[in-house]
Amino acid sequence: MDKFMDNPWFIRGIALFFAVLMFLVVQSDEEQGSRAAGGTDIAVLQDVPLEVYYDDENTVVTGAPETVSVTIEGPGNLVRTTRTLKDFTVFVDLRTLTMGSHEVRVHTENLSEKLEVSIDPETVDVVIEERISREFRVDPEMNERLLAENHVINSLEAEPSTVMVTGAKSVIESISFVKASVTADPGVDGPLEQQASVRVLDRDLNKMNVIIEPAEVTVKADITEYSRSVPVSLQTSGTPEEGVTIDAVNTATETVKLFGPRNVLDEIGELPVAVDVSKVTASGKLTVELKKPAGVTKVSPESIDVDVRATVNDNDEETAEAPDEAEEQVAEADQPEEEAETESPAGGPAGSGDTAQSNESGTGDGEAADEEASGTLDGLAVEVRGLEEGQTGEVIQPDGPLSLKIRGPKNAVDSAKSGDFTLFVNAGGISEGEASLVVHVDGPSGIKAEPAPGRVTVRIAAA
């Protein structure tokens, strides 16, 4: 070992080895420093917007992504500057292409030639279609869960009621819904007005990529407490004063509106109205306050006018007629005997018995004229009134015409005909379905009429 150490060639070899090693280390450091100062660097830029150049006045392009990824490689300082400024453009140019489907390459501009660039994706599939515009009606909507208890939406309106939608022809033709939704805190109990965004949806309720003009509309919601219109049924109460006969009670108000819970109102078929006739002294109008049925919160109107037709028996007129009858009897007594004999039915002298018979006969005729009688008229049909536009109504029970029981002065009853009376029911405020309604009568004054039966079943349907 000592011989090797003393050998000069051995020492020279060791010195050469260390010299080469130091040279390699120094060269590596210089290369790393040079690369750190201005060498190659790599950067990946995500979500770079992709510009699409096309004829946007007459065509619409679908299929192109909104962003792409760009990878750049080159001198470090240039890579860092490009990544910071992002002053370059990534685009596809479709201006020379025809309608239909195309695969096009993505290009860049304003990037340094010293940079190596790769784009993901390198190509995109696009569809060029005809651009069209079409007007659509806006359907405003509101979730009923936002309403206060016992409140309903009477109407929803959008202003403007239509919007212009622009897009690809295939997209426009697949539009199924154009909606504007109202949003609010729960407990809405009155009219509401707000701006709402317009949404365009296909039949699967997918939002469609189109241009909407205007993009917002004003939605007005008319919200009130639940109500229902029901017919009025007049019923007399109380006893008329002596000498007053109530012939008929009628009102021009056929229906009234009731407010309250749905389950309460839907059970009410009509509103009974009691007309107190105890203080009626002559024909005229009465104002009757309407009473709220149990569970009903409000009645509109609160009162109605009732037309009362009455007959007043005047005792003074009967007393005034008595002297006239007496004068006629005196005049008959003063007639010459021959004249009396001529008038005698037997051809002989008229005695006191004949005169009494004549007076009794006259008295009987007057009583017959004032006597009340009753009768029945058959074959009367029932009209269905108060229907809304687009509704039809028919009486389904009983299956056939009705009878009418009448009562009044004998002369009037004897001369009454079926055509003098009209039977009808009021179906105002009744939706589709079947309902049991009271039969009302229009007829001559002085005759009381009662239909049999007093109620009929009516079927209401949409025309």
RAUR-V288477 format. One record per residue. N is the residue number from 0. PHI is phi in whole degrees, -180 to 180 (NA if undefined). OMEGA is omega in degrees with one decimal (* if undefined). D_LAST is the distance of its C-alpha to the last C-alpha in Angstrom with 2 decimals. Layout:
# RAUR-V288477
N_PHI_OMEGA_D_LAST, N_PHI_OMEGA_D_LAST
This chain:
# RAUR-V288477
0_NA_179.6_125.02, 1_-65_178.1_127.46, 2_-65_179.3_128.49, 3_-65_-179.4_124.91, 4_-67_-178.6_124.62, 5_-85_-179.2_127.86, 6_-72_-177.7_126.86, 7_-66_179.6_125.98, 8_-71_177.2_123.45, 9_-66_-179.9_121.50, 10_-65_179.2_121.24, 11_-65_179.3_120.22, 12_-63_179.2_117.45, 13_-62_-179.6_116.03, 14_-64_179.8_116.12, 15_-65_-179.9_114.29, 16_-61_-179.3_111.53, 17_-68_178.8_110.86, 18_-68_178.6_110.95, 19_-63_-179.2_108.27, 20_-61_179.9_106.09, 21_-65_179.6_106.32, 22_-65_179.9_105.42, 23_-65_-179.3_102.23, 24_-66_179.8_101.17, 25_-64_-179.0_101.73, 26_-66_178.7_99.85, 27_-64_179.0_96.82, 28_-63_-179.4_96.70, 29_-66_179.2_96.86, 30_-65_178.6_94.03, 31_-64_178.5_91.80, 32_-67_178.7_92.66, 33_-65_179.6_91.96, 34_-67_178.8_88.61, 35_-66_-177.6_87.69, 36_-77_-176.7_88.63, 37_-159_-177.4_86.75, 38_-86_-176.8_85.91, 39_-76_177.3_82.69, 40_-140_-179.0_79.61, 41_-129_176.6_76.03, 42_-144_176.8_72.71, 43_-112_-178.9_69.11, 44_-103_-178.8_66.48, 45_-92_173.1_63.03, 46_54_174.9_59.62, 47_-84_-177.9_60.88, 48_-59_177.9_58.01, 49_-104_177.8_57.40, 50_-85_178.9_56.91, 51_-120_179.5_54.85, 52_-98_-179.5_55.79, 53_-158_179.2_53.17, 54_-81_-173.8_51.31, 55_-78_176.3_48.85, 56_-87_-174.7_47.36, 57_-120_-177.0_46.07, 58_-132_175.3_46.15, 59_-131_-178.5_45.25, 60_-111_174.9_47.51, 61_-126_177.6_46.49, 62_104_-178.2_48.75, 63_-77_177.9_51.67, 64_-70_-180.0_52.66, 65_-76_-178.0_52.94, 66_-138_175.5_56.49, 67_-137_175.4_59.46, 68_-106_-178.3_62.79, 69_-124_176.2_66.04, 70_-110_179.7_69.53, 71_-121_179.7_72.58, 72_-140_-178.9_76.24, 73_167_179.2_79.35, 74_-52_-174.5_81.86, 75_-56_-177.4_81.13, 76_-65_-179.7_81.14, 77_-72_177.6_78.78, 78_-64_-179.0_76.39, 79_-65_179.4_76.34, 80_-65_-179.5_75.74, 81_-65_179.7_72.86, 82_-65_-178.9_71.23, 83_-78_-174.3_71.48, 84_-80_-177.0_70.40, 85_52_-177.2_67.86, 86_-93_178.5_68.33, 87_-127_-177.1_67.31, 88_-127_173.5_64.09, 89_-114_-171.1_62.44, 90_-151_166.5_60.15, 91_-127_-177.5_58.65, 92_-110_-176.8_58.61, 93_-113_-171.5_55.73, 94_-67_-179.0_56.10, 95_-100_-176.0_57.66, 96_-92_-179.9_55.28, 97_-92_177.2_52.47, 98_-62_176.6_48.82, 99_128_-177.6_48.54, 100_-96_-179.0_50.25, 101_-145_169.2_53.83, 102_-108_-173.7_56.49, 103_-124_179.8_58.50, 104_-88_178.7_61.60, 105_-88_-178.7_61.69, 106_-117_175.6_64.43, 107_-129_173.1_66.23, 108_-144_-178.0_67.99, 109_71_171.9_70.44, 110_-106_-178.4_72.05, 111_-63_178.2_75.85, 112_-69_179.1_77.39, 113_-78_-179.0_79.60, 114_-100_171.3_76.63, 115_-93_-172.1_75.36, 116_-122_171.3_71.53, 117_-133_-175.0_69.09, 118_-120_177.2_65.28, 119_-126_2.9_62.84, 120_-84_179.3_60.84, 121_-77_178.2_62.92, 122_-131_177.8_60.01, 123_-132_176.1_56.22, 124_-99_-178.0_53.38, 125_-127_175.6_50.99, 126_-125_178.4_48.06, 127_-103_-177.1_47.82, 128_-127_176.9_44.35, 129_-68_179.1_42.84, 130_-93_178.6_41.76, 131_-133_176.5_38.30, 132_-127_179.9_36.14, 133_-145_-179.7_32.36, 134_-89_179.6_30.07, 135_-128_174.8_27.70, 136_-80_-180.0_25.24, 137_-86_178.3_26.64, 138_-103_178.8_24.67, 139_-74_-179.5_26.35, 140_-145_179.2_26.67, 141_-150_178.6_28.54, 142_-72_-177.6_29.67, 143_-68_176.4_28.50, 144_-68_178.6_31.93, 145_-80_-175.1_33.40, 146_-80_172.8_31.71, 147_-69_-177.9_33.69, 148_-61_178.0_32.95, 149_65_177.1_29.89, 150_-114_-177.5_28.67, 151_-135_176.0_25.42, 152_-93_178.8_24.38, 153_-78_-179.3_22.03, 154_-159_174.4_22.10, 155_-130_-179.3_24.19, 156_-130_176.4_25.23, 157_-115_176.6_27.79, 158_-126_-5.2_30.16, 159_-70_-176.6_30.45, 160_-81_179.2_26.98, 161_-133_176.1_28.32, 162_-132_177.2_31.64, 163_-100_-177.8_33.72, 164_-112_-178.4_34.71, 165_-121_178.8_37.82, 166_178_177.7_39.30, 167_-64_-176.4_40.09, 168_-57_-178.9_37.71, 169_-65_179.5_37.21, 170_-72_-179.6_36.53, 171_-60_-177.6_33.99, 172_-72_179.4_32.07, 173_-99_179.0_31.96, 174_-72_179.0_30.43, 175_-113_-176.1_27.34, 176_-138_170.5_27.23, 177_-128_-169.7_28.59, 178_-123_172.3_28.82, 179_-137_-172.0_30.61, 180_-100_177.2_31.35, 181_-89_175.6_32.42, 182_-120_-179.9_35.55, 183_-164_174.6_36.99, 184_-73_179.3_39.05, 185_-59_178.1_37.31, 186_99_-179.9_36.56, 187_-69_-177.1_34.47, 188_-130_179.5_33.44, 189_-159_-179.0_32.65, 190_-56_-176.3_31.45, 191_-135_177.3_32.82, 192_-140_-179.3_33.70, 193_-158_175.4_35.64, 194_-82_-179.4_36.48, 195_-136_178.1_35.08, 196_-75_179.6_36.19, 197_-89_178.4_33.77, 198_-117_178.0_33.69, 199_-110_-172.8_32.80, 200_-129_172.2_32.11, 201_-89_-174.8_31.64, 202_-68_176.4_29.39, 203_-93_178.5_32.18, 204_65_173.2_32.25, 205_-86_179.1_35.63, 206_-71_-173.9_36.64, 207_-106_-178.0_37.25, 208_-87_-178.1_40.32, 209_-140_176.0_39.02, 210_-102_-176.3_39.70, 211_-116_179.4_37.07, 212_-135_-2.8_37.29, 213_-80_-178.3_37.00, 214_-79_178.5_37.70, 215_-131_176.1_36.50, 216_-131_176.2_33.66, 217_-95_179.6_33.19, 218_-105_178.0_30.51, 219_-114_-179.1_29.43, 220_-116_175.6_27.95, 221_-94_-174.9_26.78, 222_-119_179.2_27.83, 223_-139_174.5_27.98, 224_-65_-178.6_28.53, 225_-58_-178.1_25.58, 226_-140_179.0_23.88, 227_-153_177.7_21.24, 228_-88_179.0_20.24, 229_-130_178.3_21.04, 230_-72_178.8_21.48, 231_-95_176.8_25.06, 232_-119_-178.4_26.98, 233_-80_177.8_30.17, 234_-136_-179.0_33.21, 235_-79_176.8_36.62, 236_-140_-178.4_39.74, 237_85_-179.2_43.42, 238_-110_179.4_45.48, 239_-63_177.0_45.64, 240_-64_-178.6_49.09, 241_-62_-179.5_51.25, 242_90_-179.1_50.34, 243_-112_176.8_46.74, 244_-115_178.5_43.81, 245_-83_-178.6_40.29, 246_-87_-177.0_37.96, 247_-163_172.1_34.59, 248_-128_-178.9_33.18, 249_-140_175.7_30.00, 250_-143_176.6_28.61, 251_-77_178.7_26.45, 252_-86_-176.5_25.35, 253_-79_-178.4_22.38, 254_-134_173.7_21.83, 255_-131_-178.2_24.22, 256_-108_177.9_24.11, 257_-107_179.9_26.16, 258_-118_177.4_27.80, 259_156_-179.3_29.40, 260_-62_-177.9_29.21, 261_-60_-176.0_25.86, 262_-66_177.5_27.27, 263_-80_-175.0_28.37, 264_-67_-177.2_25.33, 265_-67_178.4_22.89, 266_-90_-177.2_25.08, 267_-95_-179.8_24.89, 268_-89_-180.0_22.47, 269_-157_179.3_23.97, 270_-109_176.2_27.03, 271_-68_179.2_29.80, 272_-123_-179.8_31.76, 273_-84_178.6_35.24, 274_-106_-179.1_36.51, 275_-79_-177.0_40.33, 276_-103_-176.3_41.55, 277_-68_-178.3_45.20, 278_-111_179.0_46.18, 279_-77_179.2_44.19, 280_-116_179.3_46.69, 281_-164_176.9_44.52, 282_-63_179.7_40.98, 283_169_-178.4_39.61, 284_-109_174.3_37.51, 285_-122_172.9_37.93, 286_-99_-174.8_36.95, 287_-111_175.5_35.94, 288_-75_-179.1_36.12, 289_-90_179.3_33.35, 290_-94_-179.2_34.70, 291_-80_173.0_33.34, 292_-66_-178.9_32.52, 293_-60_178.8_34.49, 294_90_179.6_33.52, 295_-85_-177.3_31.52, 296_-90_-177.6_33.19, 297_-158_174.6_31.83, 298_-122_179.0_29.90, 299_-130_-1.0_28.60, 300_-74_-178.2_29.65, 301_-80_178.8_32.86, 302_-148_177.5_33.30, 303_-134_175.7_31.55, 304_-94_-179.4_32.99, 305_-116_178.1_33.10, 306_-91_-178.9_34.02, 307_-106_174.8_36.59, 308_-106_-174.4_37.69, 309_-135_174.5_41.12, 310_-111_-178.6_43.92, 311_-107_178.0_47.47, 312_-86_-175.6_50.33, 313_-96_-179.3_53.40, 314_-67_-178.9_56.70, 315_-66_180.0_58.75, 316_-67_178.0_57.22, 317_-67_179.1_58.19, 318_-68_-178.8_61.70, 319_-68_-179.6_62.01, 320_-76_-177.4_61.22, 321_-60_178.6_64.07, 322_-60_179.9_66.95, 323_-62_178.6_65.45, 324_-65_179.3_65.50, 325_-65_179.7_69.09, 326_-63_178.6_70.14, 327_-64_179.2_68.75, 328_-67_178.5_70.78, 329_-66_-179.2_73.94, 330_-64_177.9_73.44, 331_-65_179.3_73.15, 332_-68_-178.4_76.36, 333_-83_-178.9_78.23, 334_-67_178.4_77.49, 335_-61_-175.8_80.62, 336_-62_-180.0_81.47, 337_-64_-179.3_81.15, 338_-65_178.4_77.62, 339_-64_179.9_76.76, 340_-65_179.9_78.28, 341_-62_-177.6_76.27, 342_-80_-179.0_73.04, 343_-70_-177.6_74.01, 344_-62_-177.4_71.97, 345_-85_-179.7_75.17, 346_85_178.9_77.21, 347_-104_-180.0_79.72, 348_-64_178.9_80.06, 349_-82_-178.2_77.08, 350_-93_-179.5_78.05, 351_-66_178.7_76.69, 352_-66_178.1_74.74, 353_-66_179.5_72.76, 354_-62_179.5_72.02, 355_-64_179.6_70.76, 356_-64_179.6_68.57, 357_-64_180.0_67.08, 358_-65_179.6_66.38, 359_-65_179.7_64.80, 360_-64_178.4_62.53, 361_-62_179.3_61.40, 362_-64_179.3_60.72, 363_-65_178.6_58.63, 364_-62_179.4_56.37, 365_-64_179.8_55.67, 366_-66_-179.8_54.81, 367_-65_-179.9_52.42, 368_-66_-177.5_50.62, 369_-90_-175.2_50.18, 370_-71_176.4_49.44, 371_-85_179.0_46.08, 372_-137_178.4_44.21, 373_-135_-179.6_41.08, 374_-164_-179.2_38.81, 375_-134_175.5_35.54, 376_-112_-177.4_32.73, 377_-114_171.9_30.46, 378_78_-179.4_27.24, 379_-96_176.6_25.11, 380_-86_-178.2_21.31, 381_-112_175.5_19.41, 382_-87_175.3_16.89, 383_-107_-177.5_14.32, 384_-111_175.3_14.99, 385_81_179.8_14.65, 386_-71_175.2_10.90, 387_-81_-179.8_10.29, 388_-62_-179.0_8.66, 389_91_178.9_5.05, 390_-112_172.4_5.11, 391_-127_-179.9_5.78, 392_-140_177.2_9.31, 393_-144_177.7_11.96, 394_-84_-178.4_15.65, 395_-108_178.8_16.85, 396_-150_6.5_20.41, 397_-78_-179.1_22.50, 398_-89_-179.1_21.49, 399_148_-178.8_22.56, 400_-70_-179.3_23.69, 401_-105_172.8_25.74, 402_-103_-178.3_29.32, 403_-134_176.0_30.71, 404_-89_-178.0_34.22, 405_-121_179.2_35.89, 406_-148_-178.5_39.25, 407_169_177.5_41.31, 408_-55_-173.9_44.13, 409_-57_-179.0_45.04, 410_-62_-179.0_44.72, 411_-69_179.7_41.21, 412_-66_-178.2_40.10, 413_-64_-177.3_41.74, 414_-93_-177.2_39.99, 415_-71_177.9_36.48, 416_-127_-179.1_33.75, 417_-60_-178.7_30.23, 418_-68_179.4_28.89, 419_-79_-174.2_30.58, 420_-121_175.7_28.24, 421_-126_176.9_24.56, 422_-103_-179.5_23.05, 423_-152_172.1_20.11, 424_-124_-180.0_18.85, 425_-105_-178.6_17.91, 426_-103_-178.7_14.98, 427_-62_177.0_15.59, 428_82_-178.9_15.96, 429_-100_179.1_14.43, 430_-81_-177.4_12.42, 431_-63_179.2_10.49, 432_132_-178.9_12.83, 433_-109_-179.5_15.12, 434_-149_175.6_17.37, 435_-96_-172.9_20.36, 436_-124_177.9_20.51, 437_-77_178.1_23.41, 438_-90_176.6_23.34, 439_-103_-175.3_24.67, 440_-129_167.8_26.60, 441_-110_-178.4_27.30, 442_-162_-179.0_30.45, 443_-62_176.8_33.98, 444_-72_178.6_36.30, 445_92_179.6_39.13, 446_-116_175.5_37.19, 447_-89_-175.4_35.97, 448_-126_179.8_32.94, 449_-133_-179.3_31.75, 450_-73_176.8_28.72, 451_-132_1.4_29.28, 452_-77_-178.6_27.73, 453_-85_177.1_27.23, 454_-133_176.6_24.19, 455_-133_176.8_21.13, 456_-101_-175.3_18.70, 457_-118_174.7_15.01, 458_-105_178.8_12.16, 459_-104_-179.4_9.40, 460_-141_176.5_6.37, 461_-79_-178.4_3.79, 462_-69_*_0.00
